[in-house]
Amino acid sequence: MNKITFLGAGSSTFAKNVLGDCMMTECLRDWEYALFDIDPQRLEESYKMLSIINRNCNEGKAKIVKYLDRAEALRDAKYVVNAIQVGGYDPCTITDFEVPKKYGLRQTIGDTHGIGGIFRGLRTIPVMQGFAEDMEKVCPNALFINYTNPMSILTLAWNRYSTVNAIGLCHSHQECIPELFRMLELPQDGLNYKIAGINHQAWLLYIERNGEDYYPAIKKKAFEGPLNDPYPAEVRKKWKPLTGEYSVNNHDNMVRFELMKQFGYYVTESSEHSSEYYPYFIKKGHPELIDRYNIPLDEYPRRCRISLEDWADLAQQIIHNEELTHTHSHEYASGIIEGLETGKPFSFGGNVMNNGLIDNLPRDCCVEVTCLANEGGIQPCHIGALPHQLAALNMRHIGVHQLTVDAALTGKKEYIYQAAMLDPHTSAELTIDEIRSLVDDMIEAHGDWLPKFH
């Protein structure tokens, strides 16, 4: 059956981008688009929005169907898109930030690596196990397309407990080069480059322009400053923890450029994310680093609050707008599906099991590499070995991912303690006793959002 199922369809903006793109892809125009969410109101809103886009942009060719029964939403699907957030902003995101803060452990985003990423993974894996069980019964040959964080943890877990094929997609890989070059005001024509590593810590391994090494020009421009911000000033309005005020800053990627200066290569993920992935930038004994590197502490909770406050206005634009149309976004999903359905080659950055793709990372970890989708399926590219310093930085997080999945699949609390003790930021800030106490407090605060651990 020609059917795409979207799990977490109440994420209206994201559903608009992914499914709107699909409806505007010729070979997918008349497919069924199955929407599932546990929130009936948000499900209804996305159903209304996509129905309007279908009418205005697709001559009503698609079949838009909403489901409150997950198994029926999945039945006979060829592709399943996952965009859920278990526990939402309140209570779970609040817990991820406020409990560690009592120990002096500060975070910026907390959804992928670190203590926040560990617990986001622990509460999400059981839900995705339910998805896998349903899919193995009603659509065993479907492709599971995961957009949910923590990307590496969830993709690794899926491949350990399910026989259903999966690919993980993240924006950091595709946005890395365009954002960097807009910021540095460098020309983007004639580029050839390779990016690989793990999610949110993949590396620009080489970049050429018209056959010549372009890294020297990038580093010269990056290190001399001042730099241009690729985002409007209002997007970069950040909380300044040292002054207790909001201010608009020219966020010039200082953390990523510092990493490039010290380790030689540019990392895909943003400076606000990256600041909490390493032990160098957010330190209790050095509050001056927050301003020096322009680190927006508690950034993700702030974004969540703004999103909730702005939802009524946004809903008027995309839910209650009978004239709503859609312009093809930069999301990968429609290109992947088109490639698999028609054989039209589509290249993208995907999260997959390593299996020898990166020689000096474990085979049983999740890596982010260039992949090709065509009539032969999805083929990840062999990368070879990373420079030793980059592999070492990746390995500091891979162990955390593996132990988090071990904890989720076995129910053993000891693995959670070990994952937290291995996390670079957590272990740099807290003692062993503090880490174990923090884990216990996080488990208690999450309550029924987590399974029982022993």
C-alpha positions as CSV (number, residue, x, y, z in Angstrom):
1,M,0.0,0.0,0.0
2,N,1.3,3.5,-0.9
3,K,1.1,4.9,2.6
4,I,3.3,7.2,4.8
5,T,2.5,7.2,8.5
6,F,3.6,10.2,10.7
7,L,4.0,9.4,14.4
8,G,3.8,12.6,16.5
9,A,1.7,14.4,13.9
10,G,0.7,17.0,16.5
11,S,4.1,18.6,15.7
12,S,2.3,20.7,13.1
13,T,5.2,22.7,11.7
14,F,7.3,19.7,11.2
15,A,4.5,17.6,9.8
16,K,3.9,20.5,7.3
17,N,7.4,20.4,6.2
18,V,7.9,16.6,5.9
19,L,4.4,15.7,4.5
20,G,4.0,18.9,2.6
21,D,7.2,18.1,0.7
22,C,6.0,14.6,0.0
23,M,2.7,15.8,-1.4
24,M,4.6,18.1,-3.7
25,T,6.8,15.2,-4.9
26,E,5.3,13.8,-8.1
27,C,5.5,10.1,-7.4
28,L,3.9,10.6,-3.9
29,R,1.0,13.0,-4.7
30,D,-1.8,10.4,-4.5
31,W,-0.5,8.4,-1.5
32,E,-2.2,8.0,1.9
33,Y,-0.8,10.2,4.6
34,A,-1.7,8.6,8.0
35,L,-1.5,10.9,11.0
36,F,-1.2,9.6,14.5
37,D,-0.8,11.5,17.8
38,I,-1.8,10.9,21.4
39,D,-3.2,14.5,21.7
40,P,-6.6,14.6,19.8
41,Q,-6.6,18.3,19.5
42,R,-3.1,18.7,18.0
43,L,-3.9,15.7,15.7
44,E,-7.0,17.5,14.5
45,E,-5.1,20.7,13.9
46,S,-2.5,19.0,11.8
47,Y,-5.2,17.1,9.9
48,K,-6.9,20.3,9.0
49,M,-3.6,22.0,8.0
50,L,-2.5,19.1,5.7
51,S,-5.9,18.8,4.2
52,I,-5.7,22.5,3.2
53,I,-2.3,22.0,1.7
54,N,-3.5,19.0,-0.2
55,R,-6.4,21.0,-1.6
56,N,-4.4,24.1,-2.4
57,C,-1.2,22.6,-3.7
58,N,-2.0,19.0,-4.7
59,E,-5.5,19.2,-6.3
60,G,-6.7,17.0,-3.4
61,K,-4.9,14.0,-4.8
62,A,-3.6,12.7,-1.5
63,K,-5.7,10.8,1.1
64,I,-5.2,12.5,4.5
65,V,-6.4,10.2,7.3
66,K,-6.1,10.8,11.1
67,Y,-5.8,7.9,13.6
68,L,-6.0,7.6,17.3
69,D,-5.3,3.9,17.0
70,R,-1.6,3.5,16.4
71,A,-1.6,0.0,15.0
72,E,-4.2,1.0,12.4
73,A,-2.2,4.1,11.5
74,L,0.8,1.9,10.9
75,R,-1.0,-0.9,9.1
76,D,0.4,-1.5,5.6
77,A,2.6,1.6,5.7
78,K,5.7,1.7,3.5
79,Y,7.3,4.6,5.4
80,V,7.0,5.7,9.0
81,V,8.2,9.1,10.2
82,N,8.9,9.5,13.9
83,A,8.8,12.9,15.5
84,I,7.6,12.3,19.0
85,Q,8.7,14.0,22.2
86,V,7.9,11.9,25.3
87,G,7.0,13.9,28.3
88,G,7.1,17.3,26.5
89,Y,8.3,20.5,28.0
90,D,6.3,20.0,31.2
91,P,7.2,17.9,33.1
92,C,10.1,16.1,31.5
93,T,12.2,18.9,29.9
94,I,11.8,20.9,33.1
95,T,13.0,17.9,35.0
96,D,16.0,17.4,32.7
97,F,17.2,20.9,33.5
98,E,16.1,21.7,37.0
99,V,17.3,18.6,38.8
100,P,20.9,18.7,37.5
101,K,20.9,22.4,38.2
102,K,20.6,21.6,41.9
103,Y,24.0,20.0,41.6
104,G,25.5,22.9,39.8
105,L,25.3,21.1,36.5
106,R,24.1,23.5,33.8
107,Q,23.0,22.6,30.2
108,T,22.0,24.5,27.1
109,I,19.8,22.1,25.1
110,G,20.0,18.8,26.9
111,D,18.3,16.6,24.3
112,T,21.0,14.6,22.6
113,H,24.1,14.0,24.8
114,G,24.8,14.6,28.5
115,I,22.5,13.9,31.5
116,G,19.5,15.4,29.7
117,G,20.1,13.2,26.6
118,I,20.5,10.1,28.7
119,F,17.1,10.5,30.4
120,R,15.3,11.7,27.3
121,G,16.5,8.4,25.7
122,L,15.5,6.3,28.7
123,R,11.9,7.6,28.6
124,T,11.6,7.5,24.8
125,I,13.0,4.0,24.1
126,P,10.1,2.1,25.7
127,V,7.6,4.1,23.5
128,M,9.6,3.3,20.4
129,Q,9.7,-0.4,21.4
130,G,6.0,-0.3,21.2
131,F,6.2,1.2,17.7
132,A,8.6,-1.6,16.7
133,E,6.3,-4.3,18.0
134,D,3.3,-2.8,16.1
135,M,5.4,-2.4,12.9
136,E,6.7,-6.0,13.0
137,K,3.1,-7.1,13.0
138,V,1.4,-4.7,10.6
139,C,4.1,-3.3,8.3
140,P,7.3,-5.3,8.8
141,N,8.8,-4.2,5.5
142,A,8.4,-0.5,6.1
143,L,11.3,2.0,6.5
144,F,11.3,3.7,9.9
145,I,12.6,7.3,9.5
146,N,13.5,8.7,12.9
147,Y,13.8,12.5,13.6
148,T,13.5,12.2,17.3
149,N,16.4,13.0,19.7
150,P,18.6,11.7,21.2
151,M,19.3,10.5,17.7
152,S,22.3,8.2,18.3
153,I,20.8,6.6,21.4
154,L,17.4,5.9,19.8
155,T,18.8,4.7,16.4
156,L,21.2,2.4,18.2
157,A,18.4,1.1,20.5
158,W,16.1,0.5,17.5
159,N,18.7,-1.6,15.7
160,R,19.3,-3.7,18.8
161,Y,15.6,-4.5,19.5
162,S,13.9,-4.4,16.1
163,T,14.1,-6.2,12.7
164,V,12.5,-3.2,10.9
165,N,14.9,-1.1,8.8
166,A,15.6,2.3,10.2
167,I,17.4,5.5,9.2
168,G,18.0,8.5,11.5
169,L,17.9,12.1,10.1
170,C,19.2,15.3,11.7
171,H,19.4,18.8,10.5
172,S,23.0,19.5,11.6
173,H,24.6,17.6,8.8
174,Q,22.7,19.4,6.0
175,E,22.9,22.9,7.6
176,C,26.6,22.7,8.4
177,I,28.1,24.1,5.2
178,P,25.4,26.7,4.2
179,E,25.4,28.2,7.7
180,L,29.2,28.3,8.0
181,F,29.6,29.9,4.6
182,R,26.9,32.5,5.1
183,M,28.5,33.4,8.4
184,L,32.0,33.7,6.8
185,E,30.7,35.3,3.6
186,L,32.6,32.8,1.5
187,P,31.4,31.6,-2.0
188,Q,29.7,28.2,-2.0
189,D,30.2,27.3,-5.7
190,G,32.5,24.4,-6.7
191,L,32.5,22.7,-3.3
192,N,33.4,19.1,-2.6
193,Y,33.5,17.9,1.0
194,K,33.1,15.0,3.3
195,I,31.3,14.9,6.7
196,A,31.3,12.0,9.1
197,G,31.3,11.1,12.8
198,I,28.4,10.6,15.2
199,N,25.2,12.7,15.4
200,H,25.8,16.2,16.6
201,Q,29.5,15.5,16.6
202,A,30.2,14.8,12.9
203,W,33.2,16.5,11.4
204,L,33.9,18.4,8.2
205,L,36.8,16.0,7.3
206,Y,37.8,17.8,4.1
207,I,36.5,20.6,1.9
208,E,37.7,21.7,-1.5
209,R,36.7,24.4,-3.8
210,N,37.5,24.0,-7.5
211,G,39.9,21.2,-6.6
212,E,41.9,23.2,-3.9
213,D,41.9,22.7,-0.2
214,Y,39.4,25.3,1.2
215,Y,40.1,24.8,4.9
216,P,42.9,27.4,5.1
217,A,40.5,30.1,3.8
218,I,37.8,29.0,6.3
219,K,40.2,29.0,9.2
220,K,41.6,32.4,8.3
221,K,38.2,34.0,8.1
222,A,36.9,32.1,11.2
223,F,39.7,33.2,13.4
224,E,40.1,36.8,12.4
225,G,36.5,38.0,13.0
226,P,34.2,39.8,13.5
227,L,31.7,37.5,11.8
228,N,28.3,37.8,10.3
229,D,25.4,36.0,12.1
230,P,23.3,33.8,9.8
231,Y,20.2,34.3,11.9
232,P,18.2,37.5,12.4
233,A,19.0,39.3,15.6
234,E,15.6,38.5,17.2
235,V,16.3,34.7,16.8
236,R,19.6,35.2,18.7
237,K,18.0,36.8,21.7
238,K,19.6,35.0,24.6
239,W,19.6,35.0,28.3
240,K,22.7,36.4,29.8
241,P,23.2,34.5,33.1
242,L,25.9,36.7,34.5
243,T,23.8,39.9,34.2
244,G,20.3,38.4,34.6
245,E,19.0,40.1,31.4
246,Y,18.1,39.3,27.9
247,S,20.4,40.7,25.2
248,V,20.7,40.4,21.5
249,N,24.2,39.0,20.7
250,N,26.1,38.5,17.5
251,H,26.5,34.8,18.0
252,D,29.7,34.1,16.1
253,N,30.0,30.4,16.6
254,M,32.8,30.8,19.2
255,V,32.6,27.2,20.6
256,R,32.8,25.5,17.2
257,F,35.6,27.8,16.1
258,E,37.5,27.1,19.4
259,L,37.1,23.3,18.8
260,M,38.3,23.8,15.2
261,K,41.3,25.8,16.5
262,Q,42.2,23.1,19.1
263,F,41.4,19.9,17.1
264,G,41.8,21.0,13.5
265,Y,38.3,20.3,12.2
266,Y,34.8,22.0,12.1
267,V,32.0,20.2,13.9
268,T,28.5,20.0,12.4
269,E,26.4,20.9,15.5
270,S,25.8,24.4,16.7
271,S,27.8,26.2,19.4
272,E,25.0,26.2,21.9
273,H,24.6,22.4,21.6
274,S,28.4,21.8,21.4
275,S,29.1,23.8,24.6
276,E,27.6,21.0,26.7
277,Y,29.2,18.1,24.8
278,Y,32.7,18.8,26.0
279,P,34.3,19.4,29.4
280,Y,35.8,22.8,28.4
281,F,33.1,25.4,28.3
282,I,30.5,25.2,31.1
283,K,32.4,25.0,34.3
284,K,31.3,26.0,37.8
285,G,34.6,27.4,38.7
286,H,34.9,29.5,35.6
287,P,31.7,31.5,35.0
288,E,33.6,33.9,32.8
289,L,33.5,31.2,30.1
290,I,29.8,31.7,29.6
291,D,30.2,35.2,28.3
292,R,33.5,34.5,26.6
293,Y,32.0,31.8,24.4
294,N,28.5,33.3,24.4
295,I,26.8,30.2,25.8
296,P,23.0,30.4,26.2
297,L,22.4,28.3,29.4
298,D,18.9,26.9,29.7
299,E,18.3,27.6,26.0
300,Y,16.0,24.7,25.2
301,P,13.5,25.4,28.0
302,R,13.4,29.0,26.8
303,R,12.7,28.0,23.3
304,C,9.9,25.6,24.5
305,R,8.3,28.5,26.5
306,I,8.4,30.8,23.5
307,S,7.0,28.1,21.3
308,L,4.1,27.5,23.6
309,E,3.4,31.2,24.0
310,D,3.5,31.8,20.3
311,W,1.4,28.8,19.3
312,A,-1.9,30.7,19.1
313,D,-0.4,33.2,16.6
314,L,1.3,30.4,14.6
315,A,-1.9,28.4,14.5
316,Q,-3.7,31.3,12.8
317,Q,-1.0,31.2,10.1
318,I,-0.8,27.5,9.4
319,I,-3.9,25.8,11.0
320,H,-6.8,28.3,10.5
321,N,-5.6,29.7,7.1
322,E,-7.7,28.5,4.2
323,E,-5.2,30.0,1.8
324,L,-2.3,28.1,3.2
325,T,0.3,26.8,0.7
326,H,3.6,25.0,1.0
327,T,7.0,25.6,-0.5
328,H,9.4,22.6,-0.6
329,S,11.6,22.6,2.6
330,H,15.1,21.3,3.1
331,E,14.0,18.1,4.9
332,Y,15.5,14.9,3.6
333,A,12.5,12.6,4.0
334,S,10.7,13.2,0.7
335,G,14.0,12.9,-1.3
336,I,14.8,9.6,0.4
337,I,11.3,8.2,-0.4
338,E,11.4,9.5,-3.9
339,G,14.8,7.9,-4.5
340,L,13.6,4.5,-3.1
341,E,10.4,4.6,-5.2
342,T,11.8,5.9,-8.5
343,G,15.5,5.1,-8.5
344,K,16.3,8.8,-8.7
345,P,19.6,9.0,-6.7
346,F,19.4,11.1,-3.5
347,S,22.4,11.8,-1.3
348,F,22.0,12.7,2.4
349,G,23.5,12.5,5.8
350,G,22.0,9.6,7.7
351,N,22.4,7.9,11.1
352,V,23.0,4.2,10.7
353,M,24.9,1.3,12.5
354,N,28.6,1.6,11.9
355,N,29.3,-1.9,10.6
356,G,32.8,-0.9,9.4
357,L,31.8,2.4,7.8
358,I,34.2,4.4,10.1
359,D,37.2,2.1,10.7
360,N,38.3,3.4,14.1
361,L,34.8,3.5,15.8
362,P,33.1,0.4,17.1
363,R,31.0,-1.6,14.7
364,D,28.1,-1.7,17.2
365,C,27.6,2.1,17.5
366,C,25.5,4.6,15.5
367,V,27.4,6.8,13.1
368,E,26.4,9.7,10.9
369,V,27.7,9.4,7.3
370,T,26.7,10.2,3.8
371,C,24.1,7.8,2.4
372,L,22.6,7.2,-1.1
373,A,19.0,6.3,-1.6
374,N,18.0,4.8,-5.0
375,E,16.2,1.7,-6.3
376,G,18.8,-0.5,-4.5
377,G,17.8,0.8,-1.1
378,I,19.9,3.0,1.2
379,Q,23.6,2.6,0.9
380,P,25.8,4.2,3.6
381,C,29.2,5.3,2.3
382,H,32.5,3.8,3.7
383,I,34.4,6.7,5.3
384,G,37.7,5.1,6.4
385,A,39.4,6.2,9.6
386,L,38.8,9.5,11.4
387,P,41.8,11.5,12.6
388,H,42.6,10.1,16.0
389,Q,41.6,13.2,17.9
390,L,38.2,13.2,16.3
391,A,37.6,9.5,16.9
392,A,38.6,10.0,20.6
393,L,36.1,12.8,21.0
394,N,33.4,10.6,19.4
395,M,34.3,7.7,21.6
396,R,33.7,9.7,24.8
397,H,30.0,9.8,23.8
398,I,29.6,6.4,22.1
399,G,30.2,4.6,25.4
400,V,27.4,6.8,27.0
401,H,25.0,5.9,24.2
402,Q,25.8,2.2,24.5
403,L,25.3,2.1,28.2
404,T,22.1,4.1,28.0
405,V,20.7,1.5,25.6
406,D,22.0,-1.3,27.9
407,A,20.1,0.3,30.8
408,A,16.9,0.7,28.7
409,L,16.9,-2.9,27.4
410,T,18.0,-4.6,30.6
411,G,16.4,-2.4,33.3
412,K,19.7,-2.3,35.2
413,K,20.2,1.0,37.0
414,E,23.9,0.4,37.3
415,Y,24.2,1.1,33.5
416,I,22.6,4.6,34.0
417,Y,25.2,5.4,36.7
418,Q,28.0,4.3,34.4
419,A,26.6,6.3,31.4
420,A,26.4,9.4,33.5
421,M,29.9,8.9,34.9
422,L,31.3,8.6,31.4
423,D,29.6,11.7,30.1
424,P,32.4,14.3,29.5
425,H,30.5,17.3,30.9
426,T,28.9,15.5,33.9
427,S,32.1,13.8,34.9
428,A,34.1,17.0,34.7
429,E,31.7,18.8,37.0
430,L,30.6,16.3,39.6
431,T,32.1,13.6,41.9
432,I,31.1,10.0,41.6
433,D,28.9,10.3,44.7
434,E,27.2,13.4,43.2
435,I,26.6,11.6,39.9
436,R,25.0,8.6,41.5
437,S,22.8,10.9,43.7
438,L,21.9,12.9,40.6
439,V,20.8,9.8,38.7
440,D,18.7,8.7,41.7
441,D,17.1,12.1,41.9
442,M,16.4,12.1,38.1
443,I,14.8,8.7,38.3
444,E,12.6,9.8,41.2
445,A,11.6,13.1,39.5
446,H,10.6,11.4,36.3
447,G,8.4,9.0,38.1
448,D,6.1,7.1,35.8
449,W,7.7,8.6,32.7
450,L,10.4,6.0,33.1
451,P,10.2,2.2,33.4
452,K,11.3,0.6,36.7
453,F,15.0,0.0,37.0
454,H,16.7,-2.4,39.4
